[in-house]
Amino acid sequence: MVLDEYHDQLPLTLRQIFYRLVGAHAYEKTELAYKRLAEALNRARRARVIEMGAIRDDGFTSDRPLCFESAEDFLDAVVDWAQDFRLDRQKGQKRRLVLWCEASGMVPQLSRVAAPFGIEVCSSGGFDSLTDKHRIGQLWAGSVVTVLHIGDHDPSGVHVFSSLAEDIEGFAADYGADVEFIRLAVTPEQAARYDLPSAPPKPTDNRRFEGQDTWQAEALDPRMLAEIVAAAIDERIDRALYQAVIEEEDIARLDLLSRLRDA
């Protein structure tokens, strides 16, 4: 039901499916119900009732060396790359935009909205190491960057955001960068507007938190989240500069393919 409804936003994470069932279909909001759903979906995927690629699972990583079957295979690959040639589509913009999501499983959905504008999508998966935050601050040396952040509105999520913003902004400033973090979602205002399912803060979480309710970013309708992201991007880019880069890119791509054909 949910997978059919959000076919254009696939893959969804298990948590997104769960929260859409809770919010739109009166599904039980308990840990037991979540586990039952996970097991049912796993059985359905093994039985090929649901496509494996419809649900995003994270955890396995690999680093496969790039290699080719032959020199001809390499040349074919180069032509394919040239057909997908892109310039930096944020070239000339006043501030470089970066989209940052707490849940790594949502990255493919967000990339569909951000990638056409040349916007990088990052995921922290929770609390980042100090080493990673310093590395990012160093990577953005001399840049002017606005980070649009998507995460849960709960003690952990609020602390993740403030910790990221404070550390990366500080490290980046040491390297001559101007970096700002903006909380894009999920906010209490969005939770009220879209009637998101809520829960009280966990009694075991002692982090400072204002409010009596928490909301998960994955409870947002994926289509609505895409609209929120698209609107935030549209507010912050110069469309004329963006279109100029697209036109320059088209000319460069044709020139590159012509050179490869003549080589």
N, C-alpha and C positions, 0 to 999 in steps of 0.2 A: 504493500500500500504506500508506504513512505518512499520506497525506492522508485516506484512508478511516478509518484507525484513530483519527485525531485530528480528525474532522469537527467536533465541538463546540468545538474550540479554534481553528479557522481564523479569520483567516489565520495561517499559520506563516511564519517567515523561512526563507530558503534554508539558513542555518546550522543552524536547528533540524531541518529535514528531513535535512540531511547527518549531524548527530550522532545522530539517531534511527536512521538507516540503519547507521551505524557501531556504535552500542551494541547494537542489537537484531537487526540483520540481517547482521552481519559484512561490511559494506561497507568497502572499502579506505579507510584514513584517510591520504590524501596530498593535496597541493595539486592534483595532476593529476586525481585522482578528484573533487575538489570542483568543478573547472572543467568536467569532463565532465558532472557532475550539473547544473550551472547551465545548460549549453548544452542538455541533453536536456529540462529543464523548460521552457526558453524555447521550444523547438520544439513541445513538447506544448501550451503555452498558445496559441501562434500557430495551431496546428491545432485549437484548441478541444477538445482531449482533456481538458485540465485547465482549470477555470474561472480566469479572470484574478484574481478576488478571493480565490482560495485561498492565494496567496503574496503576502506583503507586501514591496514594494520601496520604499525611501526615497530621497530625493534631490531630487525636484521639489517646489517650493513656489510658492504663488500667494496673492494677496490680492485677492479679488473683492469689489467694493462690493455692499452689501446694497441691493436695490431690489425693487419690486413692479410688477405689470402694471397695477394699479388700486387705488383705495381699498378696493374690495370684496375684492380679493386680500389686502390688508393685514389687513382685519378677520378674514378666514378664517385667516390665519396667526396672529393673536393668539389666536383660539379654540384652535387647535392647540397653541400654546405653553402656554395655560392648562391644557389637558388633561394636559400633562406637567409641571405646576408642582411644584416641590420646594423645601422649606426646607433650611437647612443641617443635614444629618443628623448632624453632629458637635457640634451645639449642646449646651453643658453638659458635654461630656466633659473629663476632667482634662487630657488632652494631645491636641492635634490630630495626627492621623496623616497622613503623606504617604508614598506609595510611589514610590521612585526606581529607575529601571532604566538600566543602562549601554547596553543595546541598544534603540534606539528602535523597532525592528520588533516588539518584544514588548509594546508599550504596549496595543494593543487587547485582547490576551488578559488582561493584568493588570487592565485597566479593568472587565472583566466581573465580576471578583471584588471590586474596590475600589469601583466606582461606586455600588452599592446602599447603601453606608455613607457616601457623600459624601466619599470619600477621593480626593484628587487623585493622578494618576499622572504623574510627570515622567520625562524622559529626557535624559541629558547627551550621549549619543552619543560618549562618550570624555572627553577633558580639557576642562573648562569654562574659559572666559575669566575672568579676575579680575573684569572688569566685571559679568559675569553673576552670579558668586557674591556680589558686593557687592549687586547689585540684589535678589537673593533674600533676603539677610540684612535688607535694608531693608524688603522686602515683608512679612516676618514680624515686623516691629517690634511689641514688646509681647506677642507670642504665646508659647505653650508648645507646642512641636512635637517630635514623634518621627518621624524619617525612617527608614523601613525600606528598606534598599538591596539591590539585586540586581545582581551583576556577576560577571565572570570571576575565578577564583582563579589569577592569574598576576602577574608583576611589574607589568605595566601596570594590571591591574584593582585590585590591592591599593593601588597608588599613587594611582589615581583616587579610590578610596574615602577614603583618609587625607587627600588634598588637599581633597576636597569637605568632609569633616567638619571639618577644622581651620579652613579659611577661612570657611565659612558659619557655623559655630558662633561664631567670633570676630566676624565682622561683625554677626551677629544680636545678640550680647551688647552690642555698642555701641549698639544701638537698643532695649535693654531686653527682648530676647527670651531665652527659655530653649529652646535647640535641641539635640537629641541625635541622633546618627546610629547606627543599629544595623545590623550586617551580617546580612542575612537569608539570602542565598544568593549564590553557591554556596560552601559551606564544605568543608574536608577531610572532616569527619564525614559530610556528605551524600554526598560523592563515594564514600566507602567503603560507605555504606548502600545506595546505589542503583547501585553498580558502574559509575560513569561512566567513559567512555574518557579516558585521560590522555595527556599529552605532557610531555617535559622543557621547562624554560624555554628560550626562544630564546637562543642564545649571544650574539646581538647586543644583547640587552637587559641593560644594566648596573645597572638599579635593584635596590635591596636587596630580597631575597626569601628567605624561609626555607622550605626544602623542596625536594624533587627532582621533584615532579610539578605539573602545572597542569591545571585543568579549566575548561571553558567553561560559562557559565550556560545557554546554549542547548542544552547536552547533556542537561539535566534533562528528563525526561518532562513535557510541558506540563500534563498532568493532575496530576502530583505537585507541580509548581510551584504550581498553583492551590491545592492542599491546603495547602502550606506557607504561602502568603500568607493563606488563609482562617483557618488556625489562629493565625497571628500577630495578625491583626486581632481574632479572638474573644478572645484573651488580654488585649487592651488596651482593649476598649470596655465601657462599662456598658450592658448590654442593656436595662435598664429605662429609662434616659434615651433610648436610641435608639428604643425602641418609643413613648415619649411623643411624640417628634418626628414619627414616622410618623403617629400618630393626629392630631396637630395639623395636619399637612400635608394629610391627607385632608379634614378639615373646611374648611381654608382653600381647597383646590382647588374644592370644591363651592360655596363662597360666591363665589369668583371667577367661576366659570362662570355662576352665577345672575345676577351683576351684568352680565356681558357679554350675556346673553340679554335682560336688561331694558333695555339701553342703546339 
